[in-house]
Amino acid sequence: MMKQLTSMLLPAVFVVVASSIAYAQPKPKMTADEQALIALDKQWTAAELRLNDDDRKTIDRRHDAPRDGQREANLPQHPRVGEARQ
């Protein structure tokens, strides 16, 4: 009986001690770059959630555009884009 109790109690004590040591470790402070990245990610996610169906379709079409720089004829293009390529 005592051997069974010891074999159960010893791992439990080990887990408690290991958990308390791990919990007591100081948490590293986030750098300004990490905080800025998290803020940017939150803004990006919020913007994606605000998109309507037409915006999503446009994004999907542009994503599927060929990689050689050519675009589908029916997509809007900024008037100065052609100037930048010359």
Phi, psi and omega in degrees: 000315181293324180294320178294319180295319179294319181292337177269323184285324182299310177296325180296317178295319179300316180295318180296316180295315180297321179294318181293324178293316180295322181291328183282349180295138179292140179279132179292141178285142177283140177283168179297324179295318179294320178295320179295320179295319179295317178298318179296319179296320178295319178295318180297314181297317179297321179294321178296324181289337180275351183296142174265177185297322179295320178297318180296320179296318179298316180297317180297318179294319179291326179294325181275000181295151179298152184278357182276009178094349179280143180242163175292147185293333186272003180268141178292145181226139179296140185296337183267358182297317179297325179295322183292333181280342184281000000 
